[in-house]
Amino acid sequence: MTASVGLTAVDHVQLAAPPGCEDALRAFYAEALGMTEIPKPPVLAARGGCWFAAGPVQLHLGVEEDFRPAKKAHPGLRVTGIVEYAARLEAHGVHVAWDDNLPGHRRFHAHDPVGNRLEYLEPDA
């Protein structure tokens, strides 16, 4: 493989969600997490779900008819001001579970309204 061929970044992470949950997803991802909803292309919008972005981070929520949230799989989202960010989520009624098992980082886990597990982490100063 030449130096000009290879992976350069993660473009987005796709998470599944049950049909009809878009309003709950918007409340969580836009209001609680502070992300911006971005438009889906019309052919994909017809399938339901919604997409969100914060800077270069994109999370796509797609409808899965037989949805079951993963128990272990999750995106790891890097944040700044993790204590304040956790407080923001808690103010929106989100349960935050702190975990000190990753050396060199502060981190917690939380679930979106349909049960998707999300990890939030910030490297130690």
Summary of the structure (lengths in Angstrom):
residues: 125
radius of gyration: 15.6
end to end distance: 36.4
largest distance: 49.1
contacts: 298
relative contact order: 0.20
helix: 20%
strand: 32%
